[in-house]
């Protein structure tokens, strides 16, 4: 059975966990990482979240991650091959109960930019944080053991916020 989805109040140690992991990535891959960012709900101060640290690394070529697989495994990250040509994904922790997710994108790609637009919009707009928190709490109650449905049901809100952020950025 999958781990229950529980939205916890914001915890400042989420940022500290991100910094620890970021230092590991820098130590392992150095200049191959153009940028490393803390994304997802744990990156937004004041927003409740599943206690799951989402991070992304920007690279010039996704093929570089093929040589990262063994090094990441040594620090607890398992490569999760998916049919997503624009991303490489690594999970730390058990399947459907991970503690850290690492997403690797081409730096400055649409996927990279959209993650930052969403995060930064939530940071700047209290009403959006409140709406998103309420949505996540409602979905966690509706789909307590179904992460796929929970995640899919958040997608329209996320896309709406990204579009709003793009309008403002113009």
C-alpha positions in Angstrom: 0.0 0.0 0.0 1.2 3.5 -0.8 2.1 5.9 1.9 -0.7 8.3 2.9 -0.6 11.8 1.5 -0.3 14.2 4.4 0.2 17.9 4.0 2.4 19.3 6.8 2.9 22.9 7.8 5.9 24.6 6.4 9.2 23.6 8.1 12.3 25.7 7.7 14.5 22.6 7.8 13.2 21.7 4.3 15.4 24.5 3.0 18.3 23.2 5.1 17.8 19.7 3.6 17.9 21.2 0.1 21.2 22.9 0.9 22.7 19.6 2.1 21.7 17.8 -1.1 22.8 20.7 -3.3 26.3 20.5 -1.8 26.4 16.8 -2.6 25.5 17.5 -6.2 28.1 20.2 -6.5 30.7 17.9 -5.1 29.8 15.1 -7.5 29.1 17.0 -10.7 30.6 20.5 -10.3 30.6 22.4 -13.5 28.3 19.9 -15.2 25.5 21.6 -13.3 24.7 25.0 -14.7 22.2 25.7 -11.8 20.6 23.9 -9.0 17.2 25.0 -7.6 14.8 24.1 -4.8 11.4 23.7 -6.3 8.0 22.4 -5.3 6.0 23.2 -2.2 8.8 22.7 0.2 10.6 25.6 -1.4 7.8 28.1 -0.7 8.0 29.6 2.8 4.6 29.4 4.5 3.1 26.8 2.2 2.2 23.4 3.6 3.5 20.4 1.7 4.2 16.7 1.6 7.6 16.4 3.3 9.3 15.7 0.0 12.2 17.9 -1.2 12.0 18.6 -4.9 15.1 19.9 -6.6 16.1 20.5 -10.2 19.5 20.7 -11.9 19.9 22.5 -15.2 22.3 21.0 -17.7 23.3 21.6 -21.3 22.6 18.0 -22.4 20.4 15.4 -20.7 22.6 12.6 -21.9 25.1 13.7 -19.2 22.9 12.1 -16.6 23.7 8.6 -17.9 27.1 8.9 -16.3 25.5 10.3 -13.1 23.4 7.2 -12.3 26.0 5.3 -10.3 27.2 8.3 -8.4 23.7 9.3 -7.4 22.9 5.7 -6.4 25.8 5.9 -3.9 24.1 8.9 -2.2 20.7 7.2 -2.2 19.1 8.4 -5.5 17.6 5.8 -7.8 17.2 6.6 -11.5 13.5 6.3 -12.5 13.3 5.9 -16.2 10.1 7.5 -17.6 8.8 8.3 -21.1 9.6 12.0 -20.6 12.1 13.1 -23.2 12.7 16.5 -21.6 13.5 15.4 -18.1 15.6 12.8 -16.1 14.2 11.9 -12.7 15.9 10.4 -9.6 14.2 9.5 -6.3 15.7 9.1 -2.9 13.6 6.9 -0.6 11.1 4.2 -1.4 8.8 4.1 -4.4 5.7 6.2 -3.8 7.2 7.2 -0.4 10.3 9.1 -1.5 11.9 11.8 0.6 13.7 13.7 -2.2 13.1 14.1 -5.9 15.7 15.3 -8.3 14.6 16.5 -11.7 17.2 17.2 -14.4 16.2 19.6 -17.2 17.9 21.5 -20.0 18.8 24.8 -18.4 16.4 27.5 -19.4 14.1 25.1 -21.2 10.4 25.7 -20.9 10.2 23.0 -18.2 13.0 24.7 -16.3 11.4 28.2 -16.6 7.9 26.9 -15.7 9.1 25.4 -12.4 10.6 28.7 -11.5 7.6 30.7 -12.6 5.3 28.6 -10.5 7.5 28.7 -7.4 8.2 32.4 -7.6 4.6 33.3 -8.2 3.6 31.3 -5.0 6.4 33.1 -3.1 5.2 36.5 -4.2 1.4 36.1 -3.9 -0.2 35.1 -0.6 -3.6 34.5 -2.2 -2.1 31.9 -4.6 -0.3 30.1 -1.7 -3.6 30.0 0.2 -5.5 28.6 -2.7 -2.9 26.1 -3.5 -2.6 24.9 0.2 -6.4 24.6 0.4 -6.5 22.6 -2.9 -3.7 20.3 -1.7 -5.5 19.7 1.6 -8.7 18.9 -0.2 -7.0 16.6 -2.6 -5.1 14.8 0.1 -8.4 14.1 1.8 -10.0 13.0 -1.5 -7.0 10.8 -2.6 -5.3 9.9 0.6 -3.4 6.9 -0.9 -3.4 7.7 -4.6 -0.5 10.0 -5.5 -1.2 9.8 -9.2 -4.7 11.1 -8.9 -3.6 13.7 -6.3 -0.9 15.0 -8.6 -3.1 15.0 -11.7 -5.8 16.9 -9.9 -3.3 19.7 -9.1 -2.3 20.1 -12.7 -5.0 22.6 -13.8 -4.2 25.0 -10.9 -0.5 24.7 -11.6 -1.0 25.5 -15.3 -3.3 28.4 -14.5 -0.6 29.9 -12.2 2.1 29.4 -14.8 0.0 31.2 -17.4 -0.7 34.1 -15.0 3.0 34.3 -14.2 3.9 34.4 -17.9 1.4 37.3 -18.4 3.0 39.3 -15.6 6.6 38.5 -16.9 5.9 40.0 -20.3 
